[in-house]
Amino acid sequence: MRNDLEIRPVTPHLGAEVTGIRLADASDAEIAAVKTAFAAHGVLFFPEQRLSPDKLVAVTRRFGDVLRVPYVKGMESHPDVIAVLKEADERRISTFGGTWHSDFSFLPEPPDATLLQAAELPPVGGDTIWADQYLAYESLSAGLQRLLDPLLAVHTGWPHGTMGPGPDAAVSRSIKMVRNDPSADREVLHPVVRRHPVTGRKALFVNPVYTQRFADMSVAESKPLLDFLHAHCTRPEFQCRLRWQDGMMVMWDNRSTLHLAINDYDGHRRLLYRTTVAGAVPARA
């Protein structure tokens, strides 16, 4: 492992910048160090990577199996890669990932991690924010923790339930929503509090996009507590924020974070390439 590998936290609890590494040709020892940092910080920022789609897929495989996600069409040349593109002339529309969520939490085995490589960026804006779900859980009262620990919640997709997409499901003409895995339409039960398989820590695992209700409860009965949790999960002190740099690659842990893409760059083109690391059935607390 090269001695210039450096890991610098960006907040006391969440996020770190990793320098002194070229992911495209990293050694096994360097990847092992990155995995250790990933477990500790949840979100890693890698400046100056400039990975092509081919290389991004190859790097993704160093961290696990590559997941071809449902509902979003991959690139024709690289079906495991999503081109997250918003053109300069696409104004006053939603942006891909513009609501707090954990990627594809409605799958029976939600993804472990997501990798995102910057290709073209606006001069300013288009930041991404993450929120630490370990801290979200640990800051709750002991009484509420005891209430939540045994609960299960219903997660659904396409994109907010099983009734199919609304007329505005495609956030831009470049993001193609396709029903390429109808099995993902079903309701899936996941723990409200999941135990991370690497760190052993407990994290909240609900989000306003895919979590519909608690098991054995109606939507109306679930709403007050879910609304509280969704607001609590994203408190500012749980967050870290990235101002993207040219060539930067980011990797985040979907098991212990939520994230949000900020849509404030109308009039400018933004292109990122995204891959996903397959996961496992969430473990109960």
N, C-alpha and C positions, 0 to 999 in steps of 0.2 A: 504494500500500500504506500502511495506517495505521501511524504511527510507534510505536503502543503494542504492536505484536506483539512478544512476548517468548518465548524458548525457554530453559527452565531444565533442565539435565540432572538426573536423579534418582539416577543412579549414574555412576561414571566412564566406563562403557562402554555401558550399555544403558538406554534410556528417557529421555524428557524431557517436561516439562509445557509446554504451549503456551497462552499467555493473550493477551488483546487481539485476539481474532478471533472473529467469528460465522460459523461454517462455512456456515450456511444462505444467507448472502448475501456470501460472501467474494469478493474480486476475483481476477482471474487472477494478479496479482502475489503476492497472499497465498497462493493455492494453490501457486504455484511455490516460495515460501519453505517451505511445509509439506512439499512433496516433497523439498526439499533436507534439511530436518531429519529427515524419515523415513529417508532414506538414511544419515544420520549416526548416528541413535539407535535405529532398529529398532522402537521402540514409542513412540507419542505419546499423551499424556493431555490431553484438552481439557475443562476444567471449564465448567460453566454453558452447555451447548449445548441440551439438551432438544429434540432433533430428533424430530418425528413420523415414523412409518414412511415417509410420502411424502417428507419432507425428507431422511431418512436415505438413501433410494434415490437421490435427486438428488445428494446430497453424494458418495455412492459413485461415481457416474458421473464425477465430476471427477477420479477417480484411475484409471479404467479401465472396461472392460466389467463389468457386473454378472453374476455367475455364479449360476445357480439350481442349488443343490447336490443331489447324489444322496442318497437314503435318508432325508432329514429333510424332512417336509412343512412348507412355508411357510404363512404366514397366508392365510386364505381371501381376505381383501381385498387382500393384498400378497404374492403367491406368491414373490417374491424376498427376503422378510424372514422370518427365523425368530424366533418369540417364544420366548425362552429363559426358561421359567417353571417355578418350583418352588413349589407351594402350601404354606401353613403346616401343613396336615395331612398332608403327605407326609414321613414320617419314616423313617429307616433305609433309604433307597434311594440308589442312585448319583445323582450329579449330572452334567448334561451337560458334557462336557469335563473330567471328573474324573481323567484320566490324562494324563501328559506326552505331547504329540503336536504335529505340524504339521498344520493342517487339510487333510483330504482329500488326503494325500500319495499315495494310491493312484491318483489320476486321472492319465491320460497328460500332462495339463497342469495341475499342481497350482496352487491359487490363489496369487496374489501377496500379497494382503492380506485382512485381516478387519476390519470395523468393528463396534463394539458400543456401543450407547447404553443407559445406565441409565434405567429408567422407575420401578421400585419396588425399594427396597433394604431389607434387614434392618437393625435398629439397630446391629448389629455383626456382623462375619463376612462370608463370601462374597467374600473377597479373590481376586485372580487373580495368578499368578506367571508370569514369562517367563524364559527362559534363552537366553543369547547363544551361538549356534552358530558364529560367527566365533571367539570366544575358546575354545570347546570344541575347535575344530580347531587353532588356533594354539598351544594349550598342550600338545598331544601332542608326543612325541619325533619327531625328524626321521625316524627309522626307521619308526615307525608311520605317519607321514604318507605316506611313500613306498609303504608297503604298501596304504594305503587309497585313494590318489589314483586308481588305475585301476579300482577295484572297482565293480561294480554290485550293487544289492540289489533283492529282490523286495518290492513293496508290494501289499497286497490290502485290500479293503474288506468291507463287509456282515457284520458290522462288523470281524471279525478273521479274514478268510479267505473262501474261496469256498463254504463249506458252508452258509451262511445264518445267520440270527440265532439266538441262544440265547433261552431263555424270558424272560430279563431284559433284552433289548436295549433296550426302552423304559425310559428312566431315570425318567420320571414320566408321569402320564396326559396331561400337556400337551405332551410332546415325542413327536410321532407319527413312528415309523420306517416308511417306506414304500419299496417297491422301485420307485422311479420312474425309475431308469436302470440296467437290468440289465447294460449294457455295463461298468459300474464294478465288476462282480463279478470281472472277469478279473485275472490277475496282470500287474503292470506293472513294468518295470525302470527304476530311476533311479540316478544316480551316488550313491555313498556320500558323496562330497565334491562339492559343486556350486559353480560360480563364479557369483557374483551379477551379474546383467546390468547393474546400475547402478554398483555400487562396484568390481566386479572382484575382490572378496575371496573367499577360499575359506571355505565353511561346511560343517560336517557336516550330512548330510541323512538321518538315520535316526531312528526313534522306536519306542517299545515297543508302540504300538497297531497300526500298519499295516505295519511292516517285519518280514517273516517270516524271511528268510534271505538269504544272499549268492547271486548268480547262480552256477550250476553247482556249488552245494554243497547238502547236505541241511540240514534244520533243526537236527539234532543237531550237525553239524559247525560250523554258523554260531553256535550259541548262546553258547559261551564269549566270543567276541569281541564279539558284539552285546550281551551282558549287560554287559560292561565298558564299551562305548560308551554304552549307555543310562544307566548310573550316572554315568559321566564327564560326559555332556552337561549334567547338571542340578546340578553342583556349586554350592554357595552363592555362591561368588565370581563366577559367571556370571549371577546372577539379579538381577531387580528385581521388586518386589512393589507392588501397587496396593491401597490401601483405597479402595473406590469412594465417590464423593460423589454426592449427588442431582444429576441432570442431566448427569453426566460422559459424554463419548463417548471411546472409545479406539480406536486403529487400530494394528495390528501387522503385521509383515512375516513371512509364513510361509516365506520363502526363507532366513531367517537366524535364526529363533527357534523355540523350542518354548514351549508354554504349558500351564498347569494351573489349573483352577478348583477352589477349596477348598470342600469340602462340610461346613461347620461351623455351619450356621444353621438346623438343624431347629426347627420351630415358628414360622418367620417366612416371609412371602411375599417372593419375589425375582423380578423381571421385567426382562429386558433384550431389546432388539431388535437383531438381528444381520444384517449383509449381508456379501457376499463379492465381492472383486475377482478377476476371471478372470486366469489366468497363462499361462505358456508352458512348453514342454518344458525341463526343467532342463539347463543347460549343464555339461559335464564340466569337472573341474579342469584 
